[in-house]
């Protein structure tokens, strides 16, 4: 097999790998975005629990309903919290248990985010080195046609 034919074969394989890596990078970027959103949500929930801890029963609170809007509510029991466990399941917990659950969730999300960011970085490095190799192969193929 001639050098040109070898270069063309490697170019074909490398271009397929590059498409795969680019798709992988896109999926990882989406995962990072979703984990960041979940992290933000859990951080707000944790901060809210910290605020509730400072309140007395029957304290008047502003409860966010979305889009920068709030409703006034009275705190019936500052030690009982309903915590979402996933898959539409919620459980009543004490404030301390809820804070522990949220802390564990925050730790998990941070680990997931770090892992996804590391994977993304590795894929990005492979894409960059692959592009350099593609340019080199293209030069070799073009020189062979001249």
N, C-alpha and C positions, 0 to 999 in steps of 0.2 A: 504494500500500500504506500503510495507516495506521501510526501510530507503534507502536500496540499489536501489530499483526501483525508489524512489523519486529522488535520486541523479542522476540516469541514465537519467530520464526525464529532470531534470534541466540541465544536461550536454548537452543533445541534443539541448534544446532551447538556451542555452548559446552559443553553437558553431555556431548556425545559426545567432544569434545576432552578434557574433564576425566577421563572414564573411561579414555581412552587414556593420558593423562599419569600417572594413578594406577597403571595396569598397568606402565607404563615404570618408574616409581619403585620398584615392588615388584621388578621384574626387576633393576634396578640395586642394590637393597639386598641381594638374594640374591647377586649377583656380588661385592659388597663383602665379604659374609660369607665366601664361598668363597676370595677372594683373601687375606683376613685369616688364614684357616686355613692356606693354603699358605705364607704368609709366616711364620707361627709355626713350622710344620714345618721350613722351610728354615733359620730362625734356630736352632732346636734342633740341626739337623744340622751347621750351621756351628760352633756351640759345642762339639759333640761332637768334630768334627775338631780344633778348637783343643786340646781335652783330650787327644786321642790323640797329638797332636804332642809333648806333654810326656812321654809314656809310653815306656818301653823295651820291647823285644820280650819276650814271655812275662810281661808285667805282667798281674796279675789285675784284671779289670774287672767291673763290674756292668752288664749289658746289659738295658735296659728291654724288657719284652714286652707292656706295656699294663696298664691298670687298677692302676697303682702297684706292679707286680710286676717282679722282676728275676731274671736267672739269672747265675751266675758264669761267666766265660769268660776264656781266656788270649789275649792279643794275639799272634798268630803273626807278622805283618809290619805294622809301624806305618807303612810307606810305601806300601802298596797299599790302595786303597779301591774298592769297587764302587759306582758312581754310577748312579742311575736316570736315564735320558734321556727317558722318556715312552713311552707306548704299550707298556708291558711290556718295554722294552729297557733293559738295564743294561750298563755298560762298566767295565772295570777301568782305573783311573787312578792316578797317583802322588798322594800326599797334596796336594802343591802344585797339581796340575792339578784335583783334586777341589775344593779351596778356591776356585780361580779360577772353576770352573763354578758352584759354589754362590753365589759373590759376584755373578756375572752374573745368575743366576736371582733372587737377592734384589733386584738393581737393577730387573730387568724387572717383578717383582711390585710393587715400590714404585711404579713408573711406572704400572702398570695400576691400582693402588689409587687413586693421585692422580687419574687420568683418570676413573675411575668415580665418585669422590667429587665431582669437579667437575661431571660430568654430572648426578648426583643433586641437587646444589645448584641447578643451573639448572632442572631439572624441578620441584623443590620451589618455587622462586620463581614459575615459571609457574603452578603449581597455586594458590599463594596469590593471585596477581593474578587468576587465573580465578575463584576463589571470590568475590573482592570484586566482580568484574564480574557474576557470577551473582546475587549479592544485590541489586545495583543493578537488574538486569533484572527480577528477581522483584518488586521494589517497583514498577517501571514497569508490569508486567503486572497486578499486584494493583490499582494505582490505576486502571487502565483498566477493570477489572471493576466498580469501585465506582460 
